[in-house]
């Protein structure tokens, strides 16, 4: 109730009950805001939340507005328990967003008046923004914009008491309101100081599944990854693009093999050794899509870099933190090089490690070549000749392998993708006492004629080998080139058989949709550069073009001053409200008004105490005398005199009143 005797309180200004039509619109808004989240949640949790919305719909059909307390408690416990069971926590952006969707559905179940509807509306706005914690693509931004228009349309509709204006007018008004806000949003986006670090990129929980590049390799992994047309990263070269066979994008070096999987093994904290540079270097900028790991991809062999953290002994470039949003870094690489640094003793051990009781036939073949040939280079050439001249096939659909994967591949199936060949080759080299390791990354890429950028997709994932040769150091050897040279010289499309290519239409250069794919790729790259990649450094460079180098310093000062001014102004404006105190008579009468409001007789903001009880008397003629006594006692206390006797009488009248 009000701070004054004859007016209702600000907290209880007209709060009408929701009617079925605006409630149906509110349900539509909540469904639209929750759809993307529901698709990411475990099925049981999504079903429980959807059932809450269905129950509300059934209640409306039967003429009920509010669910019972028992039902609300059961749904609350059920949603919270399912979130905890599904994610192991109720914190984090996945579990937190699921809990938020669930609580929004539960709030709708109990929604009965205008205030409840407003809470749902503002939660829907917040839930829309939460989508950007998961993806920041153009499609997501467009869908979120549509959601904002729909929520605004519902907000406008709910604030029209009679819900009687044409829906076309309300829709036009909502669209106009959002469109008018876009220029202001764009100006603030460009000029407002950017914060360092990711805004939307929150690391995923360690147990969450990710797609794309992995920090391990096993036969069959890359053949599955090659069926994805998703973009891994894009590259802008300062000059002409290098030849296709030079595009080895180095990711991770894998040393340890347990019979099933290759991984990095124990790491050594050491910087990259020097290598002999040959020919000219390449300068390029990589725009990397998020993959939840620290790995950065570079052409063999990186020399200088910017916006990256470390180049280690394996010439692996890494970031300071996991890549959770689109990131950019600059690299200078030499595609012609010679790694002639000393091989340490621990590297000899790691480079010759083989698991016991696995692949006996492969080990025997490697030892046979060592005994027959002796020379390491001759053994490498023998292995490549073996792959080239025997009946080996390059395919995305190899048959399954048994426990001894290399044996099955080399002597039985002879069908596989790049990881099959690199796996078998490195095991043969180690069996022949030649230090060898697996390198995984990407090979090639496709030039986009619209912006001359190179697009590297998940389908370009590749594995090759490096062997240690005396006098030459680590030398790259790609056994895939011996089986399918067109994979290295041209692209994956040229190397695959027809039955495999037909399943991957995004690879075909002759696809009728190729022009649209290139256009969309260019637009998406522009979005990454200008929106997701608009970091503090980019902002400084961009504003410098217009002579606004010092603008950011001015903006920082202005933002601070505005914040201080708003704090002081808010404190000053709220001081009078804090000084106003209700009298005991006002508190008693406000309690009476709240009791009547719960029975459906809310006091209007324009009614005095006398007017209010007159209206109540029309609905309760038997209690007219009591009502008049309450009003008279209150008015005497409020406007004539305050006395303990009169206050006790008013308290007794109100407590004894029964509607």
C-alpha positions, -999 to +999 in steps of 0.1 A: +000+000+000+009+036-003+032+058+017+002+081+021-032+072+036-055+077+007-034+061-021-024+025-027+013+017-023+037+017-053+041-020-048+004-026-052-004-003-080-030-020-102-020-056-106-048-072-126-053-109-130-041-124-162-067-133-188-064-164-211-054-145-242-023-126-229-014-158-210-014-178-242+009-152-258+032-153-228+034-191-232+043-187-268+071-163-258+085-187-232+084-216-257+103-196-283+129-185-257+134-220-244+134-240-276+172-237-283+180-246-247+156-275-246+173-290-277+206-290-258+193-305-226+190-342-217+157-356-230+142-364-196+148-328-184+134-313-216+104-336-213+097-325-177+099-288-186+077-293-217+052-312-195+049-281-172+040-260-202+015-286-213-001-287-179-005-250-179-022-252-213-046-279-200-054-258-169-064-229-192-086-251-212-104-262-180-106-227-167-080-229-139-052-203-137-028-214-110-013-248-102-015-262-067+013-258-042+019-295-042+024-296-080+047-266-079+068-282-052+070-315-070+080-298-103+106-277-085+122-307-068+121-327-100+137-300-122+165-293-096+172-330-091+173-338-129+196-309-135+220-321-108+219-357-120+224-347-156+253-323-151+266-332-117+261-296-105+237-267-107+264-242-115+280-235-149+265-222-180+250-256-191+235-266-158+226-230-149+208-223-182+189-256-178+178-246-143+168-212-155+146-227-182+130-250-157+123-222-132+108-201-160+084-229-168+075-233-132+070-195-129+045-198-157+027-225-139+020-202-110+015-170-130-018-154-123-014-116-125+004-088-143+034-088-120+040-126-126+038-119-163+064-091-161+088-114-143+084-141-170+090-114-197+123-102-182+134-137-176+127-145-212+149-115-223+177-129-201+173-164-214+176-151-249+210-135-241+221-168-225+221-185-259+253-166-267+271-186-241+268-216-264+271-202-299+277-167-314+270-175-351+250-153-375+221-177-374+220-175-336+221-136-336+193-135-362+171-159-342+178-140-310+167-108-327+134-124-337+130-135-301+136-100-288+109-087-312+084-113-300+091-107-264+087-069-269+054-076-287+043-096-257+055-068-233+035-042-252+004-064-253+005-071-215+007-034-207-026-028-226-052-035-200-080-045-224-057-062-249-079-046-275-056-028-300-051-047-333-022-072-331-008-057-363-004-024-345+014-040-316+036-061-338+046-030-358+053-011-327+075-039-313+095-042-345+099-004-347+111-002-312+137-029-317+149-015-350+153+020-335+175+005-308+199-012-333+218+020-344+224+029-307+235-006-301+259-005-331+274+029-319+279+015-284+294-017-298+320+002-318+328+030-293+324+014-258+357+002-244+362-035-250+371-057-221+401-080-225+394-118-226+364-137-238+329-121-231+308-151-242+334-178-243+330-197-210+350-230-209+328-261-211+329-286-182+356-312-186+330-339-191+311-322-219+314-336-253+331-316-281+333-321-318+363-315-340+400-317-333+412-340-305+444-343-285+446-380-293+444-403-324+433-438-332+424-455-364+389-445-375+388-412-358+398-389-387+377-409-412+347-399-391+359-363-387+364-360-425+326-363-430+321-329-413+320-298-434+323-275-403+349-248-405+380-254-384+398-221-392+403-195-419+436-180-430+444-147-446+479-146-462+500-115-467+505-122-504+500-152-526+486-185-512+513-212-510+510-244-530+486-271-519+513-296-509+529-270-486+497-266-465+505-289-436+488-272-406+507-285-376+486-292-345+499-318-320+528-342-319+519-376-305+546-397-290+529-424-269+510-454-282+492-479-259+481-503-286+449-485-294+454-447-291+482-422-297+485-393-273+511-367-263+526-386-235+547-369-209+555-333-218+588-314-213+587-277-205+611-264-231+610-238-259+613-247-295+648-255-307+663-236-336+659-249-372+676-241-404+654-217-425+653-223-462+636-201-488+612-173-480+588-171-451+550-167-451+531-142-430+494-150-423+466-145-399+445-174-386+409-170-374+403-201-354+369-214-345+364-225-308+375-261-301+378-260-263+416-267-263+448-246-263+461-259-296+468-234-323+475-245-359+504-232-380+522-241-412+553-262-408+574-246-395+565-216-373+591-190-366+575-159-351+540-155-338+517-129-322+486-133-299+498-168-289+515-180-257+542-206-264+560-226-291+573-257-274+600-283-282+577-301-306+570-269-325+535-269-312+520-234-308+495-230-280+473-203-264+472-192-228+437-206-223+413-230-241+399-215-273+362-209-263+354-182-288+366-172-323+403-162-319+429-146-341+467-149-341+495-140-365+523-164-375+555-162-397+564-197-410+589-213-433+576-242-454+611-252-464+632-260-434+656-284-417+653-294-381+688-305-372+688-299-334+702-326-311+678-355-302+679-358-264+680-392-247+645-390-234+633-383-270+651-414-282+632-435-257+599-419-265+605-421-303+611-459-300+584-468-275+562-497-285+536-515-264+542-551-256+520-579-269+506-558-298+511-560-335+537-588-337+537-591-375+542-553-379+572-554-354+586-584-373+584-566-406+602-535-393+630-557-378+633-576-411+638-543-430+664-532-405+683-564-409+680-563-447+686-526-454+704-512-424+701-476-436+673-455-421+665-436-453+663-469-472+639-482-447+617-452-449+616-455-487+609-492-484+578-485-463+566-459-488+572-482-517+553-509-498+522-487-495+525-475-531+529-509-548+508-532-527+470-532-528+463-505-503+432-483-507+424-448-494+388-447-481+365-432-455+348-465-450+374-490-439+365-524-423+368-527-385+401-538-370+408-562-342+432-559-312+463-558-334+452-528-355+484-523-374+486-560-382+450-562-394+455-531-416+489-541-431+482-577-438+445-581-440+421-552-448+446-528-465+419-501-465+420-470-444+422-432-441+453-411-432+454-421-396+456-458-406+487-452-427+505-429-402+498-453-374+512-483-393+542-463-407+553-450-373+551-485-357+571-499-386+598-472-381+600-478-344+603-515-349+632-508-373+649-487-345+642-454-362+627-427-338+593-417-352+562-398-341+528-389-353+518-354-361+481-345-363+465-313-377+450-304-411+462-307-446+452-282-474+422-259-474+401-243-500+405-208-514+374-186-513+374-165-545+353-139-529+378-128-502+408-148-512+409-164-478+418-201-472+390-221-455+402-252-436+373-275-426+371-305-403+372-327-434+408-315-439+419-332-407+450-351-414+477-372-397+513-377-409+546-388-395+581-374-386+612-396-385+646-388-371+674-392-397+710-388-388+724-355-403+689-343-412+670-342-379+633-346-379+619-351-414+582-350-424+570-382-441+534-385-452+526-421-461+492-410-474+511-394-504+524-429-513+488-443-515+467-413-526+491-385-539+461-365-552+451-360-515+483-340-510+486-323-544+449-315-549+423-321-521+403-348-504+377-348-531+402-359-557+416-387-535+384-404-525+365-431-545+332-421-560+311-438-534+328-417-506+325-384-525+288-388-530+283-388-493+302-355-489+286-330-513+302-300-495+336-312-509+327-311-546+340-281-565+314-287-592+284-285-567+257-261-580+256-246-545+293-239-544+288-202-551+264-198-523+286-218-500+315-194-508+293-164-503+281-176-469+317-185-459+328-149-468+299-134-448+306-157-418+343-148-419+333-111-419+311-117-389+341-134-371+364-105-380+342-075-372+319-088-345+333-117-326+369-106-332+363-070-322+387-071-292+406-042-276+434-043-301+411-044-331+391-015-316+422+006-312+433+000-347+399+006-361+394+039-343+429+050-353+418+050-389+395+079-381+420+098-359+403+086-327+434+071-310+427+090-278+390+085-278+391+053-258+410+070-229+383+098-230+356+071-230+371+053-200+370+085-180+335+094-191+322+059-182+337+063-148+322+097-143+288+086-155+289+057-131+297+080-102+271+105-112+244+078-115+253+065-080+251+100-064+219+108-083+202+076-072+212+081-036+199+117-037+166+107-054+159+079-029+167+099+002+131+114+004+116+080+001+137+066+029+126+094+052+088+088+047+075+065+074+040+050+077+020+058+108+005+030+128-029+039+115-017+037+079-001+003+085-033-011+100-055+002+071-030-011+045-033-046+061-071-043+057-067-033+021-045-062+013-070-086+029-098-072+007-075-074-024-070-111-018-108-115-019-110-097-053-117-061-041-084-043-047-082-006-039-078+016-069-051+043-069-076+071-071-097+060-042-097+076-007-104+055+023-141+066+024-145+060-014-130+026-010-153+014+019-183+029+000-175+006-029-169-024-006-203-017+011-220-021-023-207-057-024-211-064+013-244-046+024-245-066+057-211-052+068-218-016+058-219-004+094-186-021+102-170-007+071-181+029+079-167+026+114-133+014+100-132+044+076-143+069+102-118+056+128-090+057+102-098+092+090-099+106+126-065+090+133-050+102+100-064+137+099-075+147+134-056+131+162-034+101+170-044+083+202-038+049+217-074+044+224-086+052+188-057+030+174-068+001+196-104+006+184-093+006+147-072-025+153-101-043+169-125-033+141-102-046+114-094-079+132-131-085+139-142-078+103-153-109+084-161-105+047 
